[in-house]
Amino acid sequence: MFDAKHPVIKVAGYIIVGFFVLIIIISFGMPDFLSRMGMNPNTVAKVNGEVIGYMDFIRYRDTHMFGKTDDQKQQRMIIERMIQEKLLVQLAKKEGIVVTKEEIKSVIRNRFSDNAGSFNETFLKNFLEHFKIGVSDYYKYVEDEVYAGKLQNLLLAGISVSPWEIVTDYRIQNSKIKIQFAFLSNAELAKRYANDIAVTDEEVDAELKKNPKELKDPKTDRQRIKEKLANAKLESIKQQLSKNINDLALAGKSFAEAQMVLKGVVSYSNDFKPGDLVRERDDKGRILYPIQESGVFQSDLFTLRQGATSRLIAGFDGLYIFTPVVRVIPGMQVPEKDKQSLEQNLFYAKANALYISLLTRLFEKSKIIRNQKFEM
């Protein structure tokens, strides 16, 4: 895309991943409601009134080494990338960015220089002849590249990575956590306390008398009320279990003691880092959403003593308790050999997030018309 030897365009490759992510997110996730059936067949798309033509597509495809393809999906991806770059150039001009003739010539001279670093006109001519591009067209193409490159430099200049972010990322990446947990399903709980949650006819009668508004359908009223009362009794049992186990947790008692109260099925999680999915047993096990998304897990994971029980977690599928069995968290000192790579990865992640956000807004606010009948 850009010649890495040119200072204006060195950073262009940093955000190429963001471009392709946007292709998938926007191109295939947002239907084009502005497409026109009667569009000129030589027009591939219009971006805020600016035309992307058939020859523009051919040159872009060939010069970017995509090669000839009949794959419609790849063609659409190329077109979406062209639209994205057109939007960036338009934004650069709108923000007052200026590109001089000398900057354009400098890119061309660097791109077609020989081993000694001198501009080789023959290299340029061969390139233009091979891709059937006129000098003026290529000049305009490079101009747009420099516009986009300057905009990228401007945006990237606002990105920084603090020492605290480096330390935090280092600690996360080098952490290792594993928990032991016990699970009692709602079905098993209801089965265990079947006698306690049984509802008599007298209780149903009393409920109907107490709440006449419950009378809706004579054929189903009694069964519905019976289930409602049974669920209320089961909820009361859950609350009592929660109080008993939470009392143990507050007293710093062991997971084993809490398990004697819960009497659930005991298992282990995978090894995970903060932010990872917590799964049962290994990385292919079921995701433990009720644990992972609970406030108890998020607040107690790093403070709970290993072997001590957590408070009770009431999930959508049942009741859980856990205890950390492995918790390796590095200290605050980041090895010097790791600092540069950590800083670069964080910088690239921020850059990609910035460009995805920017391009998403540009797509939302722009008038983009695609020729849905365009075919190679």
N, C-alpha and C positions, 0 to 999 in steps of 0.2 A: 504493500500500500504506500508507505513513505520510505524514502531513502534514509537509513539510520545514520548516515554520515552528516546529514544536515541538521543543525541545532534546532530548527523550528519543528522538525518532525520526528525527533527521536522517541517521543513518548506516545506516538500514535498507536503502536502495537500493544500498549498496556491495556487498552479497553476493548480489544477485538473480541474477547469472550463475551463482554457485555453486549456487543452488537448481535452476536449469534443467539444469545439468550433472548434478546428483544425480538429477533425474527420469530422465534417459537411462540413467545408470549403474546406478541401483538399480531403478527401476520396470520397465524392459524387460530388465534383465540378471539379475534375481533372480526366479524363479518364486515365486508365493505358494502355499506348500504348506499354509497354514492356512485357506484359503478354505472356507467352509461352504456346502453346497448348499442347506440349509434356512434361510438367513438371511432375516430380515424384508425384504421387497422395498423398504421405505422406508428401509432402512439401506444406506448406501453403503460404509461401512467401520467397523471398530472398532479403536481405537488404545489398547492397554493397558486395555481395558475401556470407554473413552470412545467414544461413538457419534458418527459423522458421518452425519447424516441427509440425506434427499432434499432438503429445503428448505435445509439448510446448503449443499449443492452448488449449488442454483439461485441462492441469494443471492451466494455467493462468485463464481460464474461471471459473474453480471450486474454486480456491483459492481466486479469487476476487469476489466471491459470485454472479456471474452472473447466475449460475445455468444452467441446460441443456435447450437448446432452439433450436427449428427448424426455428426460425425467421431468414431469410437470412440477413435482414438489421442489426439485432443485432450482428450476427456473423461477418459481415463485420466491424462493429464498434469496436468489440473486436480486430480483426486482425489489424485494423488501429492504435489502441492504442498500440498494441504490436510493431508495426513498429515504431511508434513515440518513444517509450522507447528504442528500439534498436538503433535508430539514436542518442539519447542522450548519451547512453553508449559509442557508437563509438566516439562521439565528446569528451567525457570526457577523453578517452584513448588518443585520438589524441592531446589533450591539455596538456598531461603529468600528469594528475591526477592519484594518486597512492592509491590503497586500500590494506590494510594489512590484514593478517589472523586474527589478534587480533580484528580488527574492525568488521570483519564478525562474529566472535564468540561472540562479545559483543552484536550485534544485535540479534543473535539467543538466547543468554542467557536472554536478556531482554524480548524478545517476549514470551519465554516459562518459565517465572518465576512464582512462586506461590505468595500467598498473602503476604508472608514475604519478597518477593523480591529475593528469591533464585532460581537458575536454577533448573527446574524439568524435568529430562530426560524423564519421562513417558509422559508428555505433548507433548514433541517433537515426540516421537515414535508414539503416537496415531494420531498426525497430519499427519505424513508421511504415516502411514498405511491407514488412511482415504482417503487421496488424491492420494495414490499409487505413492509416490515420493521417490526416493532414496536419501540417505544422500548427495552424491556428487552432484546430480542434484539440490537439495535444496540449498546447499552451493553456487553453481554457481548462482542460482536465487537471493540469498541475496547479493552476490557480485555485481551483476548488479544493484540492488537497491541502494547499497551504492555509486557506481559510479555515478548514476543519482542524488542521494541526494547531493553528493559533488559538482557536476556541478551546481545544483540548488543553493546551498549555495554560490558558487562563483559568480554566476550571480546576486543573490539577494543582495549580499554585495555591489554591485554597484548601487543599487537603494536607493534613499533618497527622502524625502519629506520636502520641505522648509517651514518655517513659512508663507511665502507669499502665497504658494499654499494652505495651510490650511485656511487662511483668505479668499482667493478667492473662494474656494469651499464652505465654510460656507456661504458666501454672496450669491452665486448662488443658493445653495440649499434652502435658506430661503427667497429668493426673490419672489415677486408676482407682475405680470405686466398684465395689460389689456388695450387694445386700443379701441377707437371708430374710425371707418373708413367710408369713402364714396367711392362708386365704380360706375363708368360710363363705361359700356361695349362698345366695338368698334361698335357693331351692333346698340346700342342705340344712340351713337354719330353720326353715319352715317345717321340714321333715323332723328335725330334732325336737322341736317344740310343738309338734302337731297337737298334742293334748291341751297345751296351754293356750293355743290360739283358736281352738275349736269354738264355734259359735252355736248357741242353742236357739231353738225356735222362740223361747221366751225373750231372749236378748233381741232377736229381730223384731218381735212384736213391740217391745219397749222402745226400740229405736224409731219404728214407724209412728208410734204414738207421740214420741217426743218431737219428731220432725215430720209433720204431715207433708211437707213439700217434697219429701222423698218419694211420695206416691206418684209415679209417672206411667208405669206400664204393669198392670196386674200379673202379667205372665213372667216378668223378669225382675220385679221389684225385690222380692225376698232373696233371690240369689245374689243380686247386686249388693243389697244391704249386708248380707252375710259375708261377702268378700271384703266389703269396706271395713266391717268390724274386725275381721280376721287380720287384715293389713294393719289396722290400728294397734291391735294386740302385738303383732310382730314388731312394729315400730317401737313399741314400749320396751320390748325385750332387747332390741338393738340399743336403745338409749341406756338401759341398765348395764349391758355389756360394755358400752362405751365408757360409762362412768367408772366401772370396776377397773377396766384396763388403763384408762387415763390416770386413775389414782396410782396404779402401779408405776406408770411412766413418770409421773411427777415425783414419785419417791425414789426414782432411779433403779427400779427393779429390773430383773433380767428378762430377756426375750422368752426364755424357757418358762418363767413364771407366768407371763402373759399368755403364752401359748396354752398353758394348762387351763386357763379360763376360756380362751377362744376355741381351742380344740379344732383348729383348721388344718389344711393340708400344707405342709412345710416344703419350701423349695428355695432355689437360689436364682439370682439374676445373672445376666451376662456381666462381663467387665465393661464398664462404661466411663465416660468423661462427662463433666458438666455440659449440658446441652445435647448430649447424645440421647437416643431412644433407649429406654430401659426395657429390656426384654427378659423373658423367663429362660433361664439356663444359658443360652448362647445367643449369637447374633441372628439366629433363624427362629428363635422362639417367639411366642405371642408377645405383643407389646403391652406392657403393664401400665396402660393409661390411667387407671384409677389411682395408682401409687404416684406416678410421675407428675400428674397434674394437680395433686392435692397440696393444700397449703402446709399440711403436716410434713410432707416429704421435703418441700422446698425450704421450709424454715429449720428443720431439725437434722437434715442429712449431714451437715458439716459440724454440728455441735453435739450430736448424740454420741455417747460413749459406746465403743464397740462392745456388743453383747447385751447392751441395755435395750429395753423395748421402746418402741415409738408409741405415740398415742394411737388410738384406733382411727382408721381411715374407712369411712363409709363410701364405698364405690357404687356405681350403677349396677354391678353384678354381685356384690357381696361385701364382706368386711375383711380388712387387711391390717396387719401389723408388720413392722420390719425392724431390722437392726443392721448397721454396717458391719461387714466382716472383713472387708479390705477397704482401706481409705488412705491412699498415698497421694499427698498434695505437696508439691515441691515448695521450697522456701522462696523468698522474695528476690534472691540473687540470681540474675540471668547470666549464664556463661557468655563470655564475650563472643565465642564462635557462633552463637545462635542469634545474637542481637540483630545482625544485618538481615538475615533471611526472615526473621519474625517481622521486622519493620517493613520489609518489602511486601510480604504476604498481606499484612494489614493494610498497607497503602493500596495495593491492587484491589483488595476486597472493597475498600471505601470508594475507589475510582469506579469500579464496576457498578456498585450500588448507586453512585451519583449519576452515571450515564443511563442506567436503566430508568431511574426516576425522571431524568431530564427528557429522554426520548419518549417515555410514556406520556408525559405532559404535552410534548410537541405533537404526538399522534392525536391526542384527544382534542387539541385546539386547532389543528390544521384541517384544511379541506383537501383530502386526498382521493383522487378518482383513479381507479385501476381498470384497465381494459381486460375484462374477464374472458374475452374471446381471443386474447393474444395467445398464439401458439407458434412454436418454432417449426 
